[in-house]
């Protein structure tokens, strides 16, 4: 293989020292002139750049702070408004001294307290002015003190209730509770508009300020004002106007910070304009006692607040001196490089044209297609240089086209991935929220607080939400247990559980509980009435399997009816299996269901199970767990306490399933009564 000869420079021609000296002198003169002009222009650019960066930083800080406050306070406000709409709350506000009303309210308020960020809420009875407060140390609301119309510290409440607005927010210290909070106040009124009381929650002021208003950049600061310019939140607590609701005259306003009257008028106009343009952050430059400040205002329409971000243009963090020095050094280096490049280019153009042409040809042959001679010569060397340039340009154009196509396809894939990721996040958040809603209908609290026997529940949805749920109801004459398996799992199954829950609620109100078969038939009619009679639904699975057991105290009987759900009983090692009717709820045709009555014997455990556990595949051969597998498990473990049975069943399912995926939602409800519970006149519903 022949190797190309090495590049050898041509003998140097006699250089024209006079022309080189003239070119060097000209370049030095141009460089000095450009340097002086750059210094003059650079000062102006630096000033404009600092102002523009300050304005952009103020706008960005205001918008970011607004978004953070909307995310936190907006969530708290939404929960507080739902809390204020509780019917149990309104009943208690009307019947403060009645224990049942108070108990119902406290039961429903427990979930809301845990949903609030600080896990606190308060209730003020308008008629008695009694103040109730709940926090993590005292989960149930306790009476703390009574408001006094003559006390200045309580004036905020009366000013708030004088104006019938849905909600207000204020920062106020409570000496009795020994807390200083950002309070969210929601009025509760009856249908006639008469006040019943005030409810809401509070967020610790120091945590709120640290989270929302902590400075993120040197020289930048954010605070919050209301529509009158009163400071309701500030990193410096001494500047906050506490209890701003109802106050008319105050010195703690943003206008007190401005040293010029014209700036106060400009700020007032900008504040009003910000209220009309909710989505934009409006900047302005003002003079304060601390010097010139660039401010930006961003309105929070839901809260009636405005975020004010103040940036000091003279702060070092706005435009770092390191950046300026780096830019100056870079400019000097670039200038020197330009001078050197021009000098070398002139020298090469005049003295070494053949060497440059030969070197360029070898570079192109080696794949360096970015090499360009750009020769304007009219001789053979110029023609050859242009031919090489044309060839390199064509090859480089094809290469760039391919690279551009790859870049475009990559960008499209990245954009599609980002959209899919965002969609997945939204769906995941929605499903998680739906899971919280679905758990509300489960009677865990009622079973724990009111069941006079023993029980355990194994509830394993296949996905975040599922089509299985269980119920528990209790009356003076007995209690009702049930498990429900709706067609489908995941989100479709979860929607079906809402229909099943509503149908069973209706059936339990219309039918006697001691005939579960009648309850099933009533639920079947209710579901058919809810579901539209369309041909599209004929191709969809909308049936439900339901098993109900009513335990009757007086007769010590257990009445069972099942729509495709079986009942298992175990007494010691003796296991019995009672099959339910083969048809389900909302099946192709309506049917009558059979009611079976059993004795409620001591030491007898009753099990209601859905087909999820029976159909779960696993084991060495990958077969379903099956009824026989469940019966074998009962024979081996029915002698254990129910709490131990729950752990044993969960462990057995996990071991049997192994690496196989969960096929369906799994629900097992077991209960036993060794003694007859005492009669109770109080009816409990989940």
C-alpha positions in Angstrom: 0.0 0.0 0.0 1.4 3.3 -1.1 1.5 6.0 1.7 1.2 9.6 0.7 4.4 11.6 1.0 4.6 14.0 4.0 3.7 17.7 3.6 6.9 19.7 2.9 6.8 23.5 2.9 7.9 25.3 -0.1 10.9 27.6 0.0 10.0 31.0 1.4 9.8 33.9 -0.9 11.3 37.2 0.0 8.7 38.8 2.4 7.7 42.4 1.8 8.6 43.7 5.3 7.1 47.2 4.5 3.7 45.8 3.7 3.7 43.5 6.8 4.7 46.6 8.9 1.9 48.6 7.4 -0.7 45.9 8.0 0.5 45.4 11.6 0.3 49.1 12.2 -3.2 49.3 10.8 -4.4 46.3 12.9 -3.0 47.9 16.1 -4.7 51.2 15.3 -8.0 49.4 14.6 -7.6 47.3 17.8 -7.0 50.4 20.0 -10.0 52.2 18.5 -12.3 49.2 18.9 -11.1 48.8 22.5 -11.9 52.4 23.5 -15.3 52.2 21.8 -16.0 48.9 23.5 -15.2 50.4 26.9 -17.7 53.3 26.3 -20.4 51.1 24.9 -19.8 48.4 27.5 -20.6 50.8 30.3 -24.0 51.6 28.8 -24.6 47.9 27.9 -23.7 46.9 31.5 -26.1 49.4 33.0 -28.9 48.3 30.6 -28.1 44.7 31.2 -28.2 45.1 35.0 -31.6 46.9 34.8 -33.0 44.2 32.4 -31.7 41.4 34.5 -33.1 42.9 37.6 -36.5 43.3 35.9 -36.5 39.8 34.7 -35.4 38.4 38.0 -38.1 40.4 39.8 -40.8 39.1 37.4 -39.5 35.5 37.7 -39.4 35.7 41.5 -42.9 37.1 41.6 -44.3 34.5 39.3 -42.5 31.6 41.0 -43.6 32.8 44.4 -47.2 33.2 43.2 -47.2 29.7 41.7 -45.9 28.2 45.0 -48.5 30.1 47.1 -51.3 29.1 44.7 -50.2 25.5 45.0 -50.1 25.5 48.8 -52.7 28.0 49.9 -55.1 27.1 47.0 -55.0 23.5 48.1 -55.6 24.4 51.8 -58.5 26.8 50.8 -60.1 24.1 48.6 -60.1 21.6 51.5 -61.3 24.2 53.9 -64.3 25.0 51.7 -65.2 21.4 51.4 -64.8 21.2 55.2 -67.3 24.1 55.6 -69.9 22.3 53.4 -70.1 19.3 55.7 -73.7 18.8 56.8 -72.5 17.4 60.1 -70.7 20.7 60.8 -73.8 22.7 60.2 -75.9 20.4 62.4 -73.4 20.8 65.2 -73.3 24.6 64.8 -77.1 24.6 65.3 -76.9 22.0 68.1 -73.7 22.7 69.9 -74.6 21.0 73.1 -76.0 17.8 71.6 -73.6 14.9 71.9 -74.7 13.0 68.7 -74.3 16.0 66.5 -70.8 16.7 68.0 -69.8 13.0 67.6 -70.9 12.9 63.9 -69.0 16.1 63.2 -65.8 14.9 65.0 -65.9 11.6 63.1 -66.1 13.3 59.7 -63.7 16.1 60.6 -60.9 13.6 61.5 -60.2 12.9 57.8 -60.1 16.6 56.9 -57.7 17.4 59.8 -55.2 14.9 58.4 -55.6 16.4 54.9 -54.7 19.9 56.0 -50.9 20.7 55.8 -50.5 21.4 59.5 -53.2 18.9 60.5 -55.2 21.6 62.4 -58.6 23.1 62.1 -60.8 25.5 64.1 -64.5 26.0 64.5 -66.2 29.1 66.0 -69.9 29.0 67.0 -71.4 32.3 66.0 -74.2 32.1 68.6 -72.0 31.2 71.6 -68.7 32.6 70.3 -67.1 29.4 71.5 -63.7 28.7 69.9 -62.8 25.0 69.2 -59.4 23.9 68.0 -57.9 20.6 66.8 -54.2 19.8 66.2 -51.9 16.8 66.2 -51.7 16.9 70.0 -55.4 17.0 70.3 -56.9 15.4 67.2 -60.5 16.0 68.3 -61.6 19.6 68.5 -61.7 20.9 72.1 -63.1 24.0 73.5 -60.3 26.6 74.0 -61.9 29.9 74.8 -64.8 32.2 74.1 -64.4 35.3 71.9 -65.2 38.7 73.4 -66.7 41.6 71.4 -64.8 44.0 73.7 -61.3 42.5 73.1 -59.2 44.0 70.3 -57.5 40.7 69.7 -60.9 39.2 68.8 -62.1 42.1 66.6 -61.0 40.2 63.4 -63.8 37.7 63.8 -66.6 40.2 64.0 -65.1 42.2 61.1 -65.0 39.1 59.1 -68.6 38.0 59.8 -69.9 41.5 59.1 -69.1 41.1 55.4 -70.7 38.0 53.8 -67.8 36.8 51.7 -67.1 33.1 51.2 -63.6 33.2 52.7 -60.8 35.5 54.0 -57.1 35.0 54.9 -55.1 36.9 57.5 -52.0 36.5 59.6 -52.7 36.8 63.3 -51.1 35.6 66.6 -53.3 33.7 69.0 -52.1 34.3 72.5 -54.3 31.5 74.0 -53.2 28.8 71.5 -49.6 30.3 71.5 -49.4 30.2 67.7 -48.9 32.7 65.0 -50.4 31.4 61.8 -51.6 32.3 58.4 -55.3 31.6 58.9 -57.8 30.5 56.2 -61.3 31.5 57.3 -64.4 30.1 55.6 -67.9 31.4 56.7 -70.7 29.0 57.3 -74.2 30.3 56.7 -77.6 28.8 56.5 -79.9 28.9 53.4 -81.2 32.3 54.5 -77.7 33.7 54.6 -77.6 34.0 58.4 -74.2 33.2 59.9 -73.7 29.9 61.7 -70.0 30.2 62.4 -66.5 30.3 61.0 -64.2 27.3 60.2 -60.8 26.9 58.7 -57.2 26.0 59.2 -53.9 27.6 59.9 -50.4 27.3 58.7 -47.4 28.2 60.9 -46.2 31.6 59.9 -42.5 30.9 60.2 -42.8 27.7 58.1 -44.9 29.5 55.5 -42.4 32.4 55.3 -39.5 30.0 55.1 -41.1 27.9 52.4 -42.8 30.6 50.3 -40.8 33.8 50.8 -37.2 32.5 51.4 -34.8 34.4 49.1 -33.6 32.4 46.2 -31.1 34.9 44.8 -28.8 37.5 46.3 -30.4 40.9 46.4 -33.9 39.5 45.9 -36.8 39.5 48.4 -40.5 38.7 48.2 -43.4 39.7 50.4 -47.2 39.7 50.2 -49.7 42.6 50.4 -53.5 42.8 50.2 -55.6 45.0 48.0 -55.0 48.1 50.3 -51.2 47.6 50.3 -51.1 46.2 53.8 -48.2 43.8 54.3 -49.7 40.4 55.3 -46.5 38.3 54.9 -42.9 39.4 55.0 -39.5 37.7 55.7 -39.2 40.3 58.6 -42.1 39.5 61.0 -41.9 43.0 62.4 -43.2 44.5 59.2 -46.3 42.2 59.0 -49.7 43.8 59.8 -51.2 41.1 62.0 -55.0 40.7 61.9 -55.3 42.9 58.9 -58.9 42.0 58.3 -61.1 44.9 59.3 -58.3 47.3 60.0 -58.5 50.7 58.2 -55.5 52.7 59.3 -52.1 51.1 59.6 -48.4 52.1 59.0 -47.3 48.6 57.9 -48.0 49.1 54.2 -45.8 48.9 51.1 -46.4 52.6 50.6 -44.5 53.4 53.8 -41.5 51.7 52.2 -41.5 54.1 49.2 -39.6 57.4 49.7 -41.1 59.3 46.7 -44.8 60.4 46.5 -44.7 59.8 42.7 -43.5 56.2 43.3 -46.4 55.7 45.7 -48.9 56.8 43.0 -47.2 54.6 40.4 -47.2 51.6 42.7 -50.9 52.2 43.4 -51.7 52.3 39.7 -49.6 49.2 39.0 -51.3 47.4 41.9 -54.7 48.1 40.5 -53.6 47.1 37.0 -52.2 43.8 38.4 -55.6 43.0 39.8 -57.1 43.3 36.3 -54.4 41.3 34.6 -54.2 38.2 36.8 -51.9 36.1 34.7 -49.1 38.7 34.3 -46.5 40.0 36.6 -46.0 43.8 36.1 -42.6 45.3 36.8 -41.8 48.9 38.0 -38.8 50.8 39.3 -39.1 52.7 42.6 -37.0 54.5 45.1 -37.0 53.2 48.7 -35.2 54.2 51.9 -32.6 51.5 51.0 -32.1 52.8 47.5 -33.3 52.0 44.0 -35.3 48.8 43.7 -36.8 46.9 40.8 -40.2 45.4 41.8 -42.7 43.1 40.2 -46.3 42.5 41.2 -48.1 39.2 40.6 -51.8 39.0 41.7 -53.4 36.0 43.5 -57.1 36.5 42.5 -58.3 33.5 44.6 -56.8 35.0 47.7 -57.1 38.7 47.1 -53.3 39.0 47.6 -50.5 40.4 45.5 -46.9 39.0 45.6 -44.3 41.8 45.5 -40.7 40.8 44.5 -38.1 43.4 45.1 -34.6 43.2 43.5 -31.6 45.4 44.3 -29.9 46.1 41.0 -26.7 47.0 42.8 -26.4 43.6 44.5 -23.4 41.5 43.5 -25.5 38.5 42.6 -27.4 40.3 39.8 -24.3 40.6 37.6 -21.3 38.9 38.9 -18.0 40.7 38.7 -16.4 37.4 37.6 -18.6 37.4 34.5 -17.5 40.9 33.7 -13.8 40.1 34.2 -14.3 36.9 32.1 -16.0 38.9 29.3 -13.2 41.5 29.3 -10.5 38.8 29.2 -12.4 36.9 26.5 -12.7 40.1 24.5 -9.0 40.7 24.8 -8.2 37.2 23.8 -10.5 37.3 20.8 -9.0 40.6 19.7 -5.5 39.1 19.9 -6.7 36.1 18.0 -8.2 38.2 15.3 -5.0 40.2 14.9 -2.9 37.0 14.8 -5.3 35.3 12.4 -5.3 38.2 10.0 -1.5 38.4 10.1 -1.0 34.7 9.5 -3.7 34.7 6.9 -2.1 37.5 4.9 1.3 35.8 5.3 0.0 32.5 4.1 -2.0 34.0 1.2 1.0 35.7 -0.2 3.9 33.4 0.6 2.6 29.9 0.8 -0.3 29.3 -1.6 1.0 26.0 -2.9 1.6 24.6 0.6 -1.9 25.6 1.7 -3.4 24.0 -1.4 -1.5 20.8 -0.9 -2.3 20.6 2.8 -6.0 21.3 2.1 -6.2 18.6 -0.5 -4.8 16.1 1.9 -7.2 17.2 4.6 -10.2 16.6 2.3 -8.8 13.2 1.3 -8.6 12.3 5.0 -12.3 13.3 5.5 -12.0 16.9 6.8 -14.8 18.3 4.6 -15.0 21.5 6.6 -11.8 22.8 5.1 -12.3 25.8 2.8 -9.8 27.7 0.7 -12.2 30.4 -0.7 -9.6 31.4 -3.3 -10.3 34.3 -5.7 -7.3 33.6 -7.8 -7.7 33.4 -11.6 -4.9 31.0 -12.2 -4.7 27.2 -12.1 -4.2 27.1 -8.3 -7.4 29.2 -7.9 -9.4 26.8 -10.2 -8.1 23.8 -8.4 -9.0 25.4 -5.0 -12.5 26.1 -6.1 -12.9 22.5 -7.4 -11.9 21.2 -4.0 -14.2 23.6 -2.3 -17.2 22.5 -4.4 -16.5 18.9 -3.7 -16.1 19.5 0.1 -19.2 21.6 0.1 -21.4 18.9 -1.4 -20.1 16.2 0.9 -20.5 18.5 3.9 -24.0 19.4 2.8 -25.1 15.8 2.6 -23.5 15.2 6.1 -25.3 18.2 7.6 -28.6 17.1 6.1 -28.3 13.7 7.6 -27.3 15.2 11.0 -30.2 17.6 10.8 -32.6 14.8 10.1 -31.2 12.8 13.0 -31.5 15.9 15.3 -35.1 16.5 14.2 -36.1 12.9 14.8 -34.4 13.0 18.2 -36.2 16.2 19.1 -39.5 14.7 18.1 -38.9 11.6 20.2 -37.9 13.8 23.2 -41.0 15.9 22.8 -43.2 12.9 22.5 -41.5 11.3 25.5 -42.1 14.5 27.5 -45.8 14.6 26.6 -46.2 10.9 27.5 -44.4 11.5 30.8 -46.6 14.4 31.7 -49.7 12.5 30.7 -48.5 9.5 32.8 -48.0 11.8 35.8 -51.4 13.4 35.5 -53.1 9.9 35.2 -51.1 8.6 38.2 -52.1 11.6 40.3 -55.7 11.2 39.3 -55.7 7.5 40.1 -54.1 8.1 43.5 -56.7 10.7 44.3 -59.4 8.2 43.2 -57.9 5.6 45.5 -58.3 8.0 48.5 -62.0 8.6 47.5 -62.6 4.8 47.1 -61.2 4.2 50.6 -63.8 6.6 52.0 -66.6 4.1 51.4 -64.7 1.2 53.2 -66.1 0.7 56.7 -62.8 0.3 58.5 -63.5 2.8 61.2 -67.0 1.5 61.8 -65.7 -2.1 62.1 -62.9 -1.0 64.5 -65.1 1.2 66.7 -68.5 -0.6 66.7 -68.2 -4.3 65.9 -68.9 -6.3 69.1 -67.3 -9.4 67.7 -64.0 -10.3 66.0 -63.1 -9.8 62.4 -60.3 -9.4 59.8 -60.2 -8.0 56.3 -57.8 -8.8 53.5 -58.4 -6.2 50.7 -55.8 -6.2 48.0 -56.8 -4.3 44.8 -54.8 -5.4 41.8 -54.1 -1.8 40.8 -54.1 1.4 42.8 -57.9 1.3 42.6 -60.1 -1.7 42.1 -63.5 -3.2 41.6 -63.8 -4.9 45.1 -65.0 -3.4 48.3 -66.7 -4.6 51.5 -69.4 -3.1 53.7 -70.6 -3.2 57.3 -73.8 -1.9 58.8 -75.2 -2.3 62.3 -78.7 -1.8 63.8 -80.2 -2.6 67.1 -81.5 -6.0 65.8 -78.2 -7.1 64.2 -75.4 -6.2 61.8 -74.9 -6.7 58.1 -71.6 -7.9 56.4 -71.0 -7.9 52.7 -68.3 -8.3 50.0 -68.8 -6.9 46.5 -66.8 -7.8 43.3 -67.6 -5.5 40.4 -66.8 -6.5 36.8 -63.4 -5.2 35.8 -60.5 -3.8 37.9 -58.5 -0.6 38.0 -60.3 2.6 37.1 -63.4 0.9 35.4 -63.9 -1.4 38.4 -63.6 1.6 40.7 -66.3 3.4 38.9 -68.5 0.3 39.1 -68.0 0.2 42.9 -69.6 3.7 43.1 -72.7 2.3 41.4 -72.7 -0.8 43.6 -72.3 1.2 46.7 -75.2 3.5 45.8 -77.4 0.6 44.9 -76.7 -1.2 48.2 -77.3 2.1 50.2 -80.7 2.3 48.5 -81.5 -1.4 49.1 -80.6 -1.2 52.8 -82.9 1.8 53.2 -85.8 0.1 51.4 -85.6 -3.5 52.5 -85.5 -5.4 55.8 -81.9 -6.6 56.6 -82.9 -10.0 57.9 -83.6 -11.1 54.2 -80.3 -10.6 52.3 -81.9 -12.2 49.2 -84.4 -9.3 49.1 -81.5 -6.9 49.5 -79.8 -8.4 46.5 -82.9 -8.3 44.4 -83.5 -4.6 45.4 -79.8 -3.8 44.5 -80.2 -5.6 41.2 -83.2 -3.4 40.3 -81.4 -0.2 41.4 -78.3 -1.0 39.3 -80.5 -1.8 36.2 -82.2 1.6 36.8 -78.9 3.4 36.9 -77.3 1.8 33.9 -78.6 3.0 30.5 -80.2 0.4 28.4 -78.0 0.7 25.3 -76.5 -1.8 22.9 -73.1 -0.5 23.7 -73.4 -1.8 27.3 -74.3 -5.3 26.0 -70.7 -5.7 24.9 -69.3 -4.5 28.2 -69.0 -6.4 31.5 -71.2 -4.5 34.0 -72.2 -7.3 36.3 -71.5 -7.5 40.1 -71.0 -10.4 42.5 -72.3 -9.7 46.0 -72.4 -11.8 49.2 -74.4 -10.6 52.2 -74.6 -12.0 55.8 -77.0 -10.5 58.3 -76.3 -11.5 62.0 -79.5 -11.4 64.0 -78.8 -10.9 67.7 -82.2 -12.1 69.2 -82.4 -15.4 67.3 -78.6 -15.9 67.0 -79.0 -16.7 63.3 -76.9 -15.8 60.3 -78.9 -15.1 57.1 -76.8 -15.5 54.0 -77.5 -14.7 50.3 -75.0 -14.7 47.6 -74.9 -13.5 44.0 -72.0 -15.6 42.7 -70.4 -15.3 46.1 -70.0 -18.3 48.4 -69.9 -18.4 52.2 -67.4 -20.5 54.1 -67.6 -21.4 57.8 -65.0 -23.0 60.1 -65.4 -24.4 63.6 -62.2 -25.9 64.7 -61.0 -28.1 61.8 -64.6 -28.5 60.5 -65.1 -26.4 57.4 -68.4 -26.0 55.6 -69.0 -24.4 52.2 -72.3 -22.8 51.3 -72.7 -21.8 47.6 -74.4 -18.6 46.6 -76.7 -18.3 43.5 -74.9 -18.7 40.2 -76.2 -15.4 38.7 -74.8 -12.0 39.5 -76.3 -8.5 39.9 -77.1 -6.8 36.6 -76.7 -10.1 34.8 -78.3 -10.7 31.4 -81.7 -11.3 33.1 -83.2 -10.6 36.5 -83.4 -13.4 39.0 -84.7 -14.3 42.4 -82.0 -15.0 45.0 -82.0 -17.6 47.8 -81.6 -16.9 51.5 -79.9 -19.5 53.7 -80.2 -19.3 57.5 -77.4 -20.7 59.7 -76.9 -20.9 63.5 -74.6 -18.3 65.1 -72.5 -20.8 67.1 -69.6 -19.7 69.4 -66.1 -20.4 68.0 -67.6 -20.4 64.4 -65.9 -18.1 61.9 -67.7 -17.0 58.8 -65.8 -16.1 55.6 -67.0 -14.1 52.6 -64.5 -14.1 49.7 -64.4 -12.8 46.1 -63.2 -14.8 43.2 -59.9 -12.9 43.1 -58.3 -15.2 45.7 -59.8 -18.3 44.2 -58.6 -17.5 40.6 -55.0 -16.4 41.7 -52.5 -18.5 39.8 -49.3 -19.8 41.4 -47.7 -22.8 42.9 -45.3 -25.1 41.1 -47.7 -25.7 38.2 -49.2 -22.2 37.9 -52.8 -23.4 38.8 -55.4 -21.3 40.5 -55.6 -21.3 44.3 -59.2 -22.5 44.0 -61.9 -23.3 46.5 -60.2 -26.5 47.5 -57.0 -24.6 48.3 -58.9 -22.1 50.4 -60.7 -24.9 52.2 -57.4 -26.6 52.9 -56.0 -23.4 54.3 -59.1 -23.0 56.5 -58.7 -26.5 57.9 -55.1 -25.8 58.8 -55.5 -22.3 60.2 -59.1 -21.8 61.4 -58.0 -22.5 65.0 -55.8 -19.3 65.1 -57.0 -16.0 66.3 -58.5 -13.8 63.6 -55.6 -11.4 63.7 -53.1 -14.2 63.2 -55.3 -15.7 60.4 -55.1 -12.4 58.5 -51.3 -12.5 58.6 -51.2 -16.2 57.7 -53.6 -15.7 54.8 -51.6 -12.8 53.4 -48.4 -14.7 53.7 -49.9 -17.9 52.1 -51.1 -15.8 49.1 -47.7 -14.2 48.6 -45.9 -17.5 48.8 -48.4 -19.2 46.5 -48.3 -16.4 43.9 -44.6 -16.2 43.8 -43.4 -14.2 40.8 -46.8 -14.5 39.1 -48.7 -11.2 38.8 -51.9 -10.6 40.8 -54.8 -11.5 38.4 -57.7 -9.8 40.0 -58.8 -7.8 43.1 -58.8 -9.9 46.3 -61.2 -9.4 49.2 -61.7 -11.7 52.2 -64.0 -10.6 55.1 -64.1 -12.9 58.2 -66.1 -12.5 61.4 -67.1 -14.4 64.5 -69.3 -13.8 67.6 -68.6 -15.8 70.7 -71.2 -13.9 72.8 -74.5 -12.2 72.0 -73.8 -8.4 71.9 -75.9 -6.1 74.1 -78.9 -4.4 72.5 -78.2 -0.9 71.2 -80.6 1.6 69.9 -78.0 3.5 67.9 -77.8 2.7 64.2 -74.4 2.9 62.6 -73.8 3.4 58.9 -70.6 3.8 57.0 
